[in-house]
Amino acid sequence: MNLPAELKYAESHEWMRTEPDGTVTIGITDHAQAALGDLVFIELPQVGRVLKADEACAVVESVKAASDVYAPIAGEVVAVNDAVTASPETLNEDAYGAWLFRLKPAQPDALAGMLDAAAYAKIIG
Amino acid sequence: MPRHTPLYAVHRAAGARMVDFGGWDMPVNYGSQIDEHHAVRSRAGMFDVSHMRAVDLEGSGARDFLRHALANNVDKLTVSGKALYSCLLRPDGGVLDDLIVYFLREDFFRLVVNAGTADKDIAWLQALIAQHTPQLRLTPREDLAMIAVQGPQARQKFWHAVPGTEAPTRDLKPFFGVEVTLPDGTYFIARTGYTGEDGFEVILPAMRAEALWQALAVAGVAPCGLGARDTLRLEAGMNLYGQDMDESVSPLVSGLGWTVDLASARDFVGKAALAAAPAVQRLTGLLLLDAGGVLRAHQVVHTAHGDGEITSGTFSPTLGKSIALARLPAAVAEGDVVQVAVRDRKLSARVVKPPFARNGRALVQ
């Protein structure tokens, strides 16, 4: 099971990494990409958009089906990964390298309630 | 409880992602379905299609019965081994199933029907037989497995994997099959498929299926699941029962008018209804032009002649674009640009005549 220990996780299968500057980088887990299958289309939020926690803000679409990606925390979109929209298949190859978007969190210590690797592992079984 | 084919354990051992399809637990992919798709278009891939059902029709009057029961005309089958693609219709013209029928002898025809409709088809045919030709025997062959080997290298790899099969099948033309007796049983090998590539569909004793699958794997044939099966058949412009047609529509609005023989004097179940109803819609292909998603079944299509609906949609690995089959007003023409409602937006798509890709190549730009 591919679950980097230094990341935080949401039940909705997003992973989160706090950067040195306090922003939070977000992507979807290896479990999620395997369940979706070959990705062919990704749509990311606009830079500058302000998101509430649990708001649907991106779409990842595989050959089989489209899936919403949710903002695990509230914040403002400060960057999106254009490389992954150009080559969606890279997300299948490396879910933790192919980040989706980066937020400036609305609150400090925003990841406090998030799952660690062990807790997420329990959820996905 | 979903049913298992004779290859279920093999799929699980290979780590296949499984899904319930027509009441059967089947492999969707063994990894990347796009890789599996490319393997079939460029080399050779294999599909467990044992969930489909061979149904043998035997006895005197078999041909006459099928002339009555099937929309396509079995009188086209004059040489032993020749196959015919046909719809099975209701009296109101609705499609019960699509199937392939092989002529083996005047008193022996073999039908191959879809997994989700097999029970329905068998009951329907039994009832028709009782009324029309009661001496016929209809035998669903649950003792047989089926493996489709498809791709430009498929036949060579199959011959390599199964000694003794090359000589009797080397000269098989497309849409012909032949029974081959091997030391471990009788194999029915047909040059047919659902991918738009060359290859064989092999019907064999269920107990031999695992050995054949492993021998093909050793010969370099890639295991492929239902995900690749769907992208391949849609690229090849082939219908999927339950999506592109069902009991509520006629073959004439489903791109299957070419499989219905309305010209001859032969009467068959559903003929009167088809002859009486003008086809105001037709099934055609769509190629997505705008970025923004993937064409999918049930999306509404807005055209200059009124609205229609996508029946099957997917991403085409060969074209690198999304494609679909759609039931549209009959006046819509090839080359027209239409608008498809995808999520919260309208995306442009071009009307194209299928197939989109076959024999290893894209056929549309």
Interface residues (C-beta under 8 A of the other chain):
Chain A: A34 G37 D38 V40 F41 E43 V59 E61 V63 K64 A66 E89 N92
Chain B: R17 V28 N29 S32 Q33 I34 G227 T231 A291 G292 G293 V294 T314 F315 S322 R343
